[in-house]
Amino acid sequence: MAERFFLLIGGVLTMLLVMWHWFRVERKRDWKRHQAFCEQLETKLALHRKQIAKRHIALRRYDFLEYNLEEALLVQQEIK
C-alpha cells in the first residue's frame, strides 16, 4: 500500500515537473517571438518616419501655384 502511495506521489511530482518545464520553455519562446515582433515594428516605424520626413521636405519645396493642383493630389508611390 505504501509502495503504491509513493509511486503515485512520484508520478504526480514528475508530471508537475514536466509541466513546469514545458510552461517555462513556452514562456521563453513567446518572449523571443514578442521581442522579434517589437523589433520589426520599430524598424517599420523608423522607415515610416523617414518617409514622412522626405515628404515634408518635398512639400516645402513644392510650389503649388506653379504646378497644376491635380498633379499635387496624385497618390505618391513609395519614395526611395
N, CA, C and O of each residue as an XYZ file, in Angstrom:
320
protein
N       0.828     -1.198      0.000
C       0.000      0.000      0.000
C       0.874      1.263      0.000
O       0.658      2.174     -0.800
N       1.848      1.307      0.895
C       2.732      2.467      0.977
C       3.551      2.595     -0.301
O       3.855      3.701     -0.748
N       3.904      1.448     -0.884
C       4.678      1.478     -2.129
C       3.880      2.144     -3.248
O       4.430      2.930     -4.020
N       2.593      1.836     -3.338
C       1.733      2.449     -4.342
C       1.574      3.948     -4.093
O       1.540      4.747     -5.029
N       1.479      4.308     -2.831
C       1.334      5.723     -2.476
C       2.572      6.502     -2.922
O       2.448      7.561     -3.536
N       3.763      5.985     -2.618
C       4.997      6.661     -3.015
C       5.150      6.680     -4.544
O       5.643      7.654     -5.112
N       4.731      5.619     -5.186
C       4.769      5.575     -6.641
C       3.821      6.625     -7.234
O       4.166      7.299     -8.204
N       2.645      6.759     -6.655
C       1.674      7.764     -7.097
C       2.210      9.171     -6.867
O       2.119     10.027     -7.747
N       2.765      9.409     -5.690
C       3.333     10.730     -5.382
C       4.492     11.027     -6.333
O       4.613     12.152     -6.818
N       5.341     10.045     -6.604
C       6.457     10.230     -7.533
C       5.957     10.538     -8.930
O       6.509     11.406     -9.606
N       4.924      9.846     -9.373
C       4.350     10.105    -10.699
C       3.763     11.510    -10.801
O       3.955     12.205    -11.799
N       3.045     11.915     -9.758
C       2.444     13.256     -9.751
C       3.533     14.328     -9.759
O       3.444     15.305    -10.502
N       4.552     14.140     -8.935
C       5.646     15.115     -8.900
C       6.379     15.181    -10.243
O       6.761     16.261    -10.695
N       6.569     14.038    -10.865
C       7.219     14.007    -12.176
C       6.373     14.749    -13.206
O       6.901     15.524    -14.004
N       5.077     14.515    -13.191
C       4.180     15.214    -14.116
C       4.218     16.723    -13.866
O       4.256     17.510    -14.811
N       4.208     17.119    -12.606
C       4.267     18.548    -12.288
C       5.580     19.164    -12.757
O       5.598     20.280    -13.274
N       6.678     18.434    -12.575
C       7.974     18.928    -13.018
C       8.016     19.065    -14.539
O       8.542     20.053    -15.053
N       7.478     18.103    -15.255
C       7.438     18.158    -16.723
C       6.561     19.325    -17.175
O       6.926     20.056    -18.096
N       5.421     19.499    -16.538
C       4.529     20.604    -16.898
C       5.196     21.951    -16.625
O       5.102     22.867    -17.442
N       5.864     22.074    -15.486
C       6.551     23.321    -15.139
C       7.621     23.644    -16.180
O       7.751     24.785    -16.622
N       8.380     22.627    -16.559
C       9.435     22.811    -17.560
C       8.835     23.220    -18.909
O       9.351     24.124    -19.567
N       7.763     22.569    -19.315
C       7.115     22.880    -20.587
C       6.605     24.326    -20.603
O       6.812     25.049    -21.578
N       5.940     24.742    -19.524
C       5.433     26.116    -19.457
C       6.585     27.123    -19.470
O       6.467     28.187    -20.077
N       7.670     26.803    -18.821
C       8.833     27.682    -18.794
C       9.422     27.837    -20.207
O       9.745     28.946    -20.633
N       9.557     26.725    -20.917
C      10.081     26.760    -22.285
C       9.142     27.555    -23.191
O       9.598     28.359    -24.003
N       7.845     27.336    -23.056
C       6.863     28.072    -23.872
C       6.913     29.569    -23.573
O       6.802     30.386    -24.487
N       7.077     29.930    -22.317
C       7.151     31.341    -21.943
C       8.373     32.008    -22.571
O       8.293     33.136    -23.058
N       9.496     31.308    -22.554
C      10.697     31.846    -23.188
C      10.504     32.005    -24.694
O      10.922     33.004    -25.278
N       9.875     31.026    -25.309
C       9.620     31.073    -26.749
C       8.691     32.246    -27.090
O       8.919     32.969    -28.060
N       7.653     32.419    -26.285
C       6.744     33.545    -26.503
C       7.458     34.881    -26.322
O       7.209     35.822    -27.077
N       8.343     34.974    -25.330
C       9.081     36.210    -25.093
C       9.974     36.537    -26.292
O      10.059     37.692    -26.710
N      10.637     35.515    -26.845
C      11.500     35.742    -28.005
C      10.682     36.190    -29.212
O      11.104     37.079    -29.952
N       9.515     35.581    -29.416
C       8.634     35.996    -30.512
C       8.182     37.438    -30.324
O       8.137     38.219    -31.275
N       7.850     37.775    -29.092
C       7.407     39.130    -28.779
C       8.523     40.137    -29.061
O       8.277     41.194    -29.642
N       9.738     39.809    -28.652
C      10.870     40.693    -28.890
C      11.105     40.890    -30.389
O      11.339     42.012    -30.838
N      11.044     39.809    -31.158
C      11.239     39.900    -32.610
C      10.146     40.758    -33.243
O      10.424     41.567    -34.128
N       8.914     40.585    -32.795
C       7.793     41.361    -33.317
C       7.982     42.847    -33.010
O       7.738     43.696    -33.867
N       8.414     43.157    -31.791
C       8.648     44.557    -31.413
C       9.768     45.170    -32.256
O       9.677     46.329    -32.662
N      10.810     44.404    -32.516
C      11.902     44.897    -33.359
C      11.414     45.187    -34.778
O      11.802     46.188    -35.381
N      10.565     44.311    -35.305
C      10.004     44.544    -36.638
C       9.166     45.819    -36.658
O       9.248     46.609    -37.599
N       8.364     46.014    -35.621
C       7.540     47.224    -35.556
C       8.405     48.473    -35.460
O       8.110     49.483    -36.100
N       9.468     48.414    -34.669
C      10.364     49.568    -34.547
C      11.046     49.876    -35.880
O      11.216     51.041    -36.240
N      11.434     48.831    -36.609
C      12.056     49.027    -37.920
C      11.068     49.681    -38.888
O      11.420     50.626    -39.595
N       9.840     49.180    -38.917
C       8.815     49.762    -39.790
C       8.503     51.202    -39.399
O       8.310     52.057    -40.264
N       8.455     51.469    -38.098
C       8.174     52.814    -37.628
C       9.284     53.777    -38.054
O       9.002     54.899    -38.475
N      10.536     53.347    -37.947
C      11.651     54.188    -38.384
C      11.561     54.465    -39.881
O      11.791     55.594    -40.314
N      11.230     53.450    -40.674
C      11.077     53.639    -42.118
C       9.967     54.638    -42.422
O      10.135     55.519    -43.265
N       8.838     54.503    -41.738
C       7.718     55.412    -41.975
C       8.066     56.839    -41.561
O       7.651     57.796    -42.215
N       8.818     56.982    -40.487
C       9.236     58.327    -40.076
C      10.133     58.965    -41.134
O      10.017     60.157    -41.419
N      11.023     58.168    -41.711
C      11.882     58.687    -42.787
C      11.037     59.108    -43.983
O      11.270     60.161    -44.576
N      10.058     58.284    -44.333
C       9.169     58.602    -45.461
C       8.434     59.915    -45.212
O       8.338     60.760    -46.102
N       7.921     60.078    -44.005
C       7.182     61.300    -43.656
C       8.102     62.509    -43.740
O       7.712     63.554    -44.261
N       9.316     62.372    -43.232
C      10.269     63.488    -43.284
C      10.589     63.859    -44.734
O      10.635     65.042    -45.071
N      10.809     62.864    -45.592
C      11.085     63.141    -47.013
C       9.909     63.836    -47.676
O      10.097     64.754    -48.474
N       8.710     63.409    -47.354
C       7.519     64.018    -47.961
C       7.329     65.458    -47.480
O       6.923     66.328    -48.251
N       7.626     65.702    -46.201
C       7.517     67.077    -45.699
C       8.524     67.986    -46.391
O       8.198     69.117    -46.752
N       9.744     67.495    -46.577
C      10.766     68.286    -47.278
C      10.310     68.571    -48.709
O      10.415     69.701    -49.186
N       9.808     67.548    -49.384
C       9.346     67.732    -50.763
C       8.166     68.704    -50.826
O       8.083     69.510    -51.753
N       7.263     68.637    -49.863
C       6.116     69.554    -49.866
C       6.553     70.987    -49.601
O       5.977     71.917    -50.165
N       7.558     71.185    -48.758
C       8.050     72.540    -48.504
C       8.672     73.146    -49.769
O       8.585     74.355    -49.987
N       9.292     72.311    -50.592
C       9.925     72.791    -51.822
C       8.912     72.994    -52.950
O       9.173     73.747    -53.889
N       7.787     72.341    -52.865
C       6.817     72.327    -53.955
C       6.065     73.653    -54.002
O       5.571     74.129    -52.979
N       5.981     74.231    -55.161
C       5.245     75.478    -55.350
C       3.887     75.133    -55.963
O       3.785     74.839    -57.154
N       2.850     75.176    -55.128
C       1.528     74.779    -55.593
C       0.976     75.724    -56.654
O       0.184     75.310    -57.500
N       1.385     76.979    -56.618
C       0.885     77.923    -57.619
C       1.510     77.652    -58.977
O       0.897     77.918    -60.011
N       2.730     77.124    -58.978
C       3.418     76.877    -60.243
C       2.889     75.619    -60.936
O       2.813     75.573    -62.163
N       2.532     74.625    -60.174
C       2.104     73.351    -60.756
C       0.587     73.199    -60.674
O      -0.075     73.860    -59.874
N       0.073     72.354    -61.481
C      -1.355     72.079    -61.506
C      -1.746     71.369    -60.199
O      -1.056     70.453    -59.752
N      -2.836     71.793    -59.609
C      -3.288     71.203    -58.353
C      -3.613     69.719    -58.516
O      -3.428     68.943    -57.579
N      -4.091     69.319    -59.686
C      -4.385     67.907    -59.939
C      -3.129     67.052    -59.786
O      -3.185     65.954    -59.233
N      -2.017     67.549    -60.269
C      -0.751     66.832    -60.150
C      -0.359     66.643    -58.690
O       0.157     65.595    -58.302
N      -0.609     67.654    -57.902
C      -0.204     67.614    -56.497
C      -1.024     66.610    -55.702
O      -0.559     66.106    -54.679
N      -2.218     66.317    -56.148
C      -3.093     65.433    -55.387
C      -3.015     63.968    -55.805
O      -3.785     63.151    -55.301
N      -2.107     63.616    -56.709
C      -1.939     62.236    -57.089
C      -1.381     61.415    -55.940
O      -0.605     61.924    -55.131
N      -1.766     60.163    -55.861
C      -1.225     59.272    -54.835
C       0.247     59.035    -55.122
O       0.614     58.708    -56.251
N       1.078     59.194    -54.133
C       2.521     59.037    -54.315
C       2.903     57.574    -54.142
O       2.351     56.858    -53.307
N       3.867     57.153    -54.958
C       4.462     55.826    -54.768
C       5.485     55.957    -53.649
O       5.825     57.062    -53.226
N       5.963     54.828    -53.182
C       6.939     54.860    -52.090
C       8.196     55.607    -52.535
O       8.733     55.361    -53.615
N       8.640     56.500    -51.700
C       9.831     57.291    -52.007
C      11.051     56.493    -51.610
O      11.104     55.923    -50.521
N      12.033     56.453    -52.497
C      13.260     55.703    -52.179
C      14.434     56.611    -52.073
O      15.546     56.154    -51.813
